Amino acid sequence: MPYFSAKVPPDYTGGERLDKYIASLPNGMNRSRLKSGLTNILVNGKKQKISFKIKASDQIDIEWEDQIPDDIEPQDIPLNIVYEDENVCVVNKEQGMVTHPACGNWTETLVNALLFHWGRQKIPELLEGPPSAILANRRPGIVHRLDKETSGIIITAKNRDSEEWLSAQFRDHRHMVKEYIAICTGRPAHRQGVIKTQIIRDPKNRRRFKAVTATGEGKYAETAYRCICCYGEYSLIRVRLATGRTHQIRVHMKYLNCPILGDGIYSKPDKKFPKATLMLNAALLGIRLPGQKKLSFFKSPTPKRFIEVLKVLHRDFKKAIIPEEK
């Protein structure tokens, strides 16, 4: 979700509405877009409306939904399709591909590739109507997301009925399986466990999120993990999600003192693997396909980047298994 921050100059004397002031800034946002996509406004740390009259030295922090592209063009981009029928398309997403058009990534997304693969026309911009319709218009078929640098299994819907069927399952993760593998730096204290926290945006870095406890702030997040094995101070960890929050696994692995190798937001550059990219892969998805009562399972093979890192770890360290907690 895009984030904007601005400090009103101490010599400001205009007294404008907040939306007019933001629209006047070089890196601001026009008022119609701001109004349609706005999710949160803070002025000096307190929630305000877009009609708030600003004054000198005010600190403005704004969050809004991803901007709407003018239109979404089909693009001939190769896809690794794991399964497809008349209702769904399951893709093994490559690392580096954005799920849908958004701020800074208007083209070459999974949605662009799917539109071409499905033989559909470009989707024109929708500016008016219910927020749900506007959102669906710019994310056709998308019922869940993987971060740009996360690879692996993602399921998409080919029609509205299928989208509603799948979305209902992602709203309640208890009856589906989402399993990931990660190579992390550090060793967990226990071989397995469940992490239960709230997740909030990090007040010190608005690009990041933070796991917190003993608070009603943020959104509840639950992650089960099992350490498969360790190599020196590196760990191969299997993760299952009970909720689906933004950056959830990345935040919870950092909370566990085992940040994911190659994570440019939640971990520091690693001396042994300075060129490593995010070592997180959506390895398994178990979900009921439209009209089905039993789960169907889709797997992603171990990515090449995992194999290359594991070869080095096998060579340089003795494999270790953390004992089960007594």
N, C-alpha and C positions, 0 to 999 in steps of 0.2 A: 504494500500500500504506500503510495508516494507521500512524502513528508516535506513540509515547507516551514522554514523558520526565518523570522525577520525581527530586527530591533528597530523601533521607530527612533529616528535621530533626536537627540536632546533639544535641538533648536526647532523641532517641528511645531507649527502653529495652526495647521489646517483644520483639525477636528472632523475629518471625514469619517463616513461609515467604513467599517473594516473591509468589506468586500470591494469598495471603490479604491481604497488605498492599496490593497493587494494587486488589483488589476492594473494600477498605475506603475507598479514596479517593473524593472526590466526582465526579471525572472519570475514574475507573478503569473496569475491565471485569470482569464477573462471571467466576468461575473456569472454568465450563464453556465459555464462549465463548473465553476466553483460551487454554484448553488445546487446543481444536479448531482455532483459527486461527493459533496462534503460529508464527512463522518464525524469530525471532532475539531473544535476550536478552543484553544486555550490562550488567554491573555493574562500575562503575569501569573501563570499557573492555575487560573480559574476558568471554568467553562463559560463561553459567551456565545452570542448569536452573531450572524454576519452583519446585523444592523448596528452592532456595538460601535460607539463613537470613540475612536482612538485618540490618544494624547501622547505627548512627548515621552520618550524613553520606555514606552510599552514594549514588552516582549511578546511576540505573536508566534504561536505554534499551531500549525494546521495539518490535519490529515484528510486525504480524500481518496475516493476510489480511483483505480487506474483510469487515465483519460481514454475516451472513446476514439478509436481510429476513424478516419473519414470513411473508409470501407475496408473490407478484408478480402484480399485477392487470393484466389487459389494459386499455389506455387508447386511446381514439380520438384519436390524434395523427397529423396528416397526414405522409406520407412521400413523398419523391421517389424512386420506384422506377425504376431504370434497366433492370433485367432480372429476370425471374422465371420459373421452371419448377417442376416437381414436387420438385426437390431443393434449389434455392438461391434466394436473394433478394438482389439487389444493390441497394444503396441509396446515393444521393448524400446523405450526412449533412449536416445543417445545422450551422453553428457554434453552440455552446452546448448541444447535445444530448449527454448522457452515454450511453456505450455500453450499460452494464448497471447495475442497482441496486447501490449501494455506499454506504459510509459518507457521509452528508450528501446523498445523491441517491437516495432510495428510489423515487421515481416520475418519470414523464415521461421515461423513458429509451428508447433504441432498442428494448430488449427489451420494455418495456410496449407500445410501439406495434406491434411485430411480432406479439405475441400476439393483439392485437385484429385486425390485418390478416389473420392466418391463421385467425381464428375459434376460437381455443383458450381453454380455461378457465384460471382463475388457477392458479398453481403453488404448492402449499403448501410451507412450510418443511421442509427435511430436516436433522435434527440429528445423526443417527447413520448410520454406514456408512463406506465407503472415502472418503478425502479427494477423490479424483477424481469420485466420484458426487455429493458435496456441492457441489463446485465447478460441475459441469455442471448441477446442478439450479437454481442461481441465475443461470446465464449460458446459458440455452437457445439454441442456434444460433450462439453467438458463437465464432468461431475466431480472430479478431484484433481489436485495438482501435484506435480513434483517440482521442486526447485530446479532452476536452470542447470546447476552443476550436479544434481542428483540424477542418476541413470536408473533404468529399470522399467518395471511393468506399470502401465497406466491403461485404464479402460475408458473408452469413449462411447457415447450413445449416438445412434444414427437416426433416431426419430424422437419426437417429444415424449411419447409414452415410455420409451426405454430410458430416457433421461430422468423422468420422474421415478421410475422403478429403481434405478441405480442410486439416485440421489437420496432416496429414503434410507438406503442401507448405509450410506456414508454419513448420514446424520446420526445414526445409531450404530456404532462400531462393534457392538456386542455380538452381532450375528454374522460377522465377516472376519477374514484374516488378512492383515497387512503386515508382512514380515520383511525386514531389511537386514542387510549385512553391512558392517562398518569396520574399518581398520582405524583404531584409535591410538592416541599417544597416552601412555599411563596404564596402570593396572587397577581394575576395580577392587574394592576391599573384599567383596564377596563374589562368588561365581555367578550367582543369579539374584535377581531382585525385581522389585516394582518401584518405580519412581512416581510419586504423586505430588504435584505442586500446582500452583497457579503460574501462569505465564503472562508477564506484562512487558510492555516496551521499555527498554533500558533508558532511564532518564538521562544517562550520561552519553549515550550514543543511539540516536533514533533509528539507525539501520539495524540495530540488534534487538533481541528480546532477552528476557531474563526470567529465570525460575525463582519463585519466592514461595514461602510458606507462612502460615499463621497470619493470613490476610485474606480479605474478601475481594481484593483487587484482581483485575485480569480475568483470564479464563482458565478453568480447570484442565489439567493435562495429565494423562496417565500413560506411562511407558513401561513395559516389561522387557527385561534384558537377560541374556545368558552369555557369559564369556566362554567362547569355544576353546580358545587357548591363548597363550601369551608367548611373545618372542622378545626377550629383554624387557624393555619398558613399552612395548607395543602390544596391543590386544586386538584380537579378532572377535567381534561381538555380534550376536544375533539379537535383533530388536523386534518387538511386536507392539503395535499401537492399539490403545483402547480409545484414544481420542485423536483428532486430526487438527492440531494447531500449527500455525505458521512457524517453521523452523523447529518444530517440537523435538525431533531426535537430536538435532545439533545442540539445542539448548540443554536438553537433559543429559547428554553425554558430557558437556562441559560441567554441569551441575554435579556429575559423578566424578569429576576430576579426571575424565578421560575424553578430552576434546577430539573430534574426528580429524585425522590426518588430512592436511590439505585444505582445511576450512579457513578461508581467508577472513572470515568475520569473527569466529569464536575460538580460534587457536592461533598460536604464533608460528612463523615459518620454521620448518623442521630442518635441523642441520644435516641429518642423514638423507632426507628426501626433500631437498629445497624446491624441486619442481613439481612436487606432488599436487594434484588437484583433488577436489573433495572425494574422499574414499567412502562414499555412501551409495548403496544400490538397493532399489526396491526389488527384492529377490522373489517374493511370492505374494500373490493375491488370490484369496479365496472369496468368491462372491456368488450370489444366486443370479443367474442370467434371467432375463425377462420370461416370466411364466414358469420358472423352474422352482422346485422345492428344496433341492440339494445344492450345496456349494459346488461350483466349478473352480478348479485351481489352475493358475497360470504362473509359470516360472521363468525367471531370467537366468541365463547362464552367467557364470562368473566373468565380469568384465576384464578386458585385457589389462587395464591399469592395476587391478587387484592382483592379477597373476604375476605381473612384473614386480610389484612391491613384495609380495609373499615369497618370491624366489630369493630376493635379497635377504629377507628375514630368516628364511630357512637356512641360507648359507652362513649367516653371521651369528645366529643365536640358536640355542637349544630350546626346543619346544617345551612349554611348561603348561600344566593344567592347574588352575586354582582349585583347591579342595572345596568340597561342598561345605556349607556352613553347618555346624553341629547344633 
